[in-house]
Amino acid sequence: MIMKKPNLLILGASGGLAQVFLQYLVHHRDFFGKLILLSGKNRIKNNKHLEHKKLDYIYVEKRIDPYNEKEYHDILRKYNIDIVLDLTVVDSIPLLEATNNFGASYVNTSLNADNKAVAELVFDIYPRKEKLNNAVHILCAGMNPGIVNMWVRYGISKFGIPKEIIHFEYDTSKIQTPFKSGKLTITWSPHEFLVENVRDPSGIALGRKKIKPIRPNAISQLQDMKPILSPIIKLNKYPKGFVVLHEENLTLSYKYNIPSKFIYSIHEEVMDSMIKTYKKWGKISEDDFTVIKNTEVPLKGADSIGVILNYGNKKVYYFNSINNTSLIRTNATYFQVVIGIFAALFTILFNKNKLKNGVYFTEDLFNTNYKDYVFDNMRVQKFVFKNKKGKLKIGSYNPTINPTDNSKFNHIHI
């Protein structure tokens, strides 16, 4: 029996992440039937890095209203959509509900809302995961949240449930000289960055539906990252980072009822300028930022992301670092997230028989090939440190995790 190729709708198709995703989708275009790209502005047509003919897409120039279910369903029905990939920053939950009501699968990389913080969104969805069951849906399937959740789940399968989970990211991406920018430079969405670090209060997940708040926001309080980074990265000077309340903290803390926090830092010069701007004006706007994509202007530096599973007598690190100079036509941050997106889509395509209809976060996908797609497409290092009288001593090191049983898995390299 020949499998029907699902029709894919990408919302927010003109965004930076979507355009990077499309660069790699061209190599897997045959897995899908129709490809529908929807966005308010068509910034794709002038993208010289895309193979437009091979992508064979239909572009719909329209802003999606997540609360107009009839209009949304008309689009899904017109193109007979099977999978919706939401790469917008519009309210996620009504889009998920509307997609489920139609009977299509919904995939996104984060939970968004104009007037709700991330904890409220997670606590809304989590008890309803099995009730939104007209299709398979995978939420928060980027890098963090997303891939890092699977690292934690993989670690738990080897070592058990830890006492706490610490997520960390140090993004040193910077424009190579002699190029310069008069704005704050980041590798990700300014909107999402400001929501997480400035607009909403931050916090630390302490357990199931328990949060220690950090007010007024993450940018107002910094944490020294030397205790986190120094065991695995040797630097002359260690950064301070924002303590950010992220989806991965909340879903893992909810599932295992343990503390989880995330510390995030970017290039020191950008951090300093950002904090000075915030202290001077009491705010930062999206117009203060520019996204550096490693396309027209080359980048140096790397995006380094990891998790620590703290067991008291030992700490287990899972870690990935990608240098911008090793990539072309994208930055390290986008590339990491794109791997998570493909892992989610491939799981729906090829593991659907292993999944009941409902909502899944990536840690729920351990018994699928999601983890194989992840570990296949990025180098994940494992460090195990023994805690001896408060000092960490390396116990074992694996430079590249490979959990895949090759006899039962067909590799798909993104």
N, C-alpha and C positions, 0 to 999 in steps of 0.2 A: 504494500500500500504506500503510495507516494504522499508525503506529508504536505498539506496545504501551506504555502508560504504566507505568513501573516503580513498584513498591511500595517505599516508603522507611521504614526503621526508624531512629529517632533514639535512641541510647543516652545516658543522662545528660540526659534531656529536661527535668528540673526545674531544671537549673543556670542560672546567669545568662546565659551565652552562648547556650544553647539557646533560652531564652525570647526573647532579642532576635532570633535567627535566625527564630523562628516569627512574629514581628511582620512580617517582610519576606516570609516564605514565603507568606503569605496572598495576595500579589499574583501568585504563580507556582504556585498550588496546582494549576492545571489541567495542569501538566506531569507530575504524579505520579498514580498510582492510589491505593492505600491509603497512609495515613500512620499509622504506629504509633509511639507515644511510650512509651518505657520508662525508668523511674527508680524508685529505692527509695522515694522520698516524692513524693506528688503535690502539688507546690507550684504547679502550673499552673492548677488549677481556680479559684483566687482571683485570678488575674492579670487585672485589669480592662483591661489594654492589649492583650490578645489577642482576636481575632475568632474565638471558639471555634466558632461554627456554620460559618463559612466554611472554617475549617481542616479540619473534618470528620475528626477523628482518633479513633483507638482508644487509650486509655491502659492500659498494663500496669504495675501497681505491683509492681515486682520489682527486686531487686539482681542485676546480672549477674555471674556468676562466669566469668572468662575461661578458667579451667582446666577447666570442666565443659562439654566440647564437645557432649555428647549433649543436655543441657538447652538449650543455646544453639541447636543445630540444630533442636530441637523447636519453638522459637519462630520461627525463620526459615521452617521448613516450614509451620507453622500459618498464617502470614500471607503465604506465598509471596513472601518478601522478595527484591528485586533489588539494592538498594543499602543499605548500613549506614553511617550517619554516627555516628561515635564521638566524643562530646563529654564522655567520662568522664575520670577520672584513673587508671583501673585499668590493669593491664599490657597494653600495646598489641600486642606481638608475638603472644602466643597468640590474641588476638582476630582479628588479621589472618590468622593461619594457619587458624583455625577457619572464618572467613568464606570464605576462599579454598577450603577443602576442600568447603564447601557449594556454591560456584560463584557467590556473590554478590560485588558490588563493595564495597570497604571504603574509606572516606574518614575521615581524622582531621586534627587541627590541630597535634598534637605527639606525640612518642614518650614514653611513660610506663612506669615500672616501680618497684615498691616497693624492690627491692634491687639495682638496676643503674643506673649513671650513663648519661647520654645518649650518650656516645661508644661505649660497649659496644653499645648498641641500634642505632646507625647502622652500626657495623662488622659487626654480625650480619646486618642486612637487606641492605646494599648488594651483597654478592656473590650474593645469592639473588633479586635483583629479577626476573630472567627465569624463575626456577623456580617462583615463586608465580604461576602463569599460568592459573588456572581462570576468571579474570575480570580486569577492569581495576581497579587499586587506586591511589589517589592519597593520598600521605602528607604530613603537615606542610603542610596547605593552608590556613593562616590568613593572618596578616599577616607576622609574623616568628617562625618560619619560614613561608614561603609566597609572598606577593606579592613580598617583597623579593628572593627568589631569581630571579623573573622579571625584575625590574629589572636584576639583574646579567647575566642571560642576554641581555637586550635590549642592554645596553651592550656586551657582548662581540661581538654581531653587528655593532655599529657601529665599535668601536674595537679589537677583538682582546682576547686574554686579558691581564689586568693583572698587575703584579708582586705585588700584594696587594689584598685586599678588606677594608674596614672598614665594619661595620654599626654604626649608632648609633640610640639612642632617648632622647628627653627628654620625659617626661610630666609636665607642670606642673598636671595636674588637681587641683582643690581644691574643697572645699565652699564655696559662697558664704556670706558673713556675712549675717545673724546666726546661721546654723545652725552647730553645732559637733559634733564627735565626740570622745569620750575615747579613741578607739582610733587605731591607725595606719591611715590611709586609702589604699587603692590601688584601681585600676580593673580589676583582674584577679584571677585565682584565687590566694588566699593559699597554697594547697597547692603550686601550681606555682612561685610566687614563692620559697617557702622551699626547695623542692628545688633550684632553679637557683642561688640566692644563698647558701644556708646549709648545707643537708644535704650536697650533693655537692661535691667539689673542682671548681674551675673550671680554665680553661686557654685557650690560644690554639692554634688549628689551624695547623700549620706546613706541611702538605702531606698527601699521601695516607697516612692512618693514622699521622700524626705529630702529637703534641700536646706543647706546652710547658705543664706543669701549674702551676696556681696553688693553693697550699695555705695554710690548710685550706679556704678557700672564697672566693667573690667578695666577700663583705661585709667581709672582712678587709683588702682592698687596694683603693684607689681610684685612678682615673686622671683627670687634669685634662682636661675636654672642650673647653676653649677652642680648641686647635688644630683640632679637628674642627668645632665650631659657628661660630666667628667668621667664616669666609669667607662664610657664608650667613645667619647670624642675628646681629643686633647686640643685645647685652645689656649691662647695667651690671655684672653679675657672672655669671660662667660656672660651671656646676655641675661637681662631680666625679661620676664614675660607676663602677659596678661593671663589671669585665671578666667577662662571663658566657660560658660555653661553650654555644652554642646549636646546634640541628640544622642551621640554614642554614650556619653556619661549617663544620661537619663534612662535609655533603654537597657543598658547592661546593669545599671544599678537596680532597675525595676525587676529584671529577670532573676538576678542572683542575690538581691537584697544586701549589697555591699557598697562601700563608698567608691566613688569614681570622680576624678577631676581631670581638667585639660589645661595645660599651660602652653601659651603660644607666643612666639616672638618672631620679629622680622629684622631686617638689616638695621644695625644700630643707628645709622644716620637718619633713616626714615622714622624709626621709633622716637628718637629724640625730637625731630621736627614735629611729629604728630602730637606728642605730649605737650610741647611748647605751644602749638596752635590751640589745643584744647584748653590749656591753662589760661591762655590770653583771652580767648573769645568765649570759652564755656561751651563750645560746640565745634564740630567738624562737619563739613558738607561733602556730598558726593563730588561736587565740582572741585574740591581740593585735591582729588586723586586723579591719577592716570594709571591704567592697567598696562603693565609691561609684558608683552606677549612673546618676545624672542623671535619676532618676524622681521620687520624692517630695521629694528634696532636690536643688535645682539646683546645677550645678557651673560653675566657671569654669576657665580654663586650657585647654591643648591637648595632644594627643599628637602629637609630631613625630618622624617616623621617616625614616631615610635610609641610603643606602649610598654609599661612596666607592670608586671604582675607581682605584687608584694606578698610573700608568704611568711614574713617574719624572719625565719631562719635562712631564707634565700630570696633573691629577686631575679625574675626572668624578664629579659628584654626581647622584644621583636622590633626590628628597625629596618627602614628603607631610606636611602638617600639617593636622589637623582640630581646630577649636575646639569645646569642649563646648557653648557657647552657640548654636551653629548647629544643634544636634541636639535632638530631643525623645524622651523615653522610652528613651534609651540614652546611654552615654558614648562618647567618641571611640574608645577602645580596642576595645570590643566591635564598633563599627561597622566599623572597619578589618578585623577578623578575619572578620566576616560576609561582606564582599565576597570575601575569599579562598575561603570555603566555597562560596558560590554559583558562583564561577568554576570550581571543581573539579566541582561537580555538573553545571553546564551543559556542561562539557567531556565528561563521561561521557554525558550525554544526547544531545548534538548532534555530537560529534566522535569517537564510538566507532569509526567506520569508519577513522579515521586512526591508531588505536592498536592494537597487538598486546596480547594479554592479558599482564599482568605488573604489577610495582610501579613507580610513577612518583613522583619528587619533582617539584616544580613547574618546576624548571629544565629538566626533561626534556620539557616540554610546549610548547616554543617553536613547533613547527610545527602547533600546534592553535590554536583561538580563545581559549585560556586568557588569553593576553596581551591580547586585544581586550576581553574581559570586565573585566579588571583596569583597563586604561587608560580604558575607557569609564566606569567608575564611581567613579574618584577622580582628583583633580588631582595629577599627578606632574610636578614641575618638574625640569628638567635644567640643571646648571651645568657648564661646562667651564672649568677654570682652567689657565693655562700656568704652569709652574714656572720662574721666572727668578731664578737665583742664590738659591734657597731661599725666595723670596717668590712668593705666588700672585697672578696677575693674571687678571682675568676675560677669557675669550676669547669665549665665547658663552653665551647664556641662552635657554631655551625655557620659558615659564611653564606650558605644558600639552602634554604629549606625546600625540600621536594617531597611532599607527602603522597604524590600520585602513584597509584598502581597502574603502570603503563599498559598492562595487559587488559585493563578494563576501561581505558580512557583514550579518546581520540583528541590529541592536542589541537588547540586553536590558538595560534599566536597572533596577537593584535597588531 
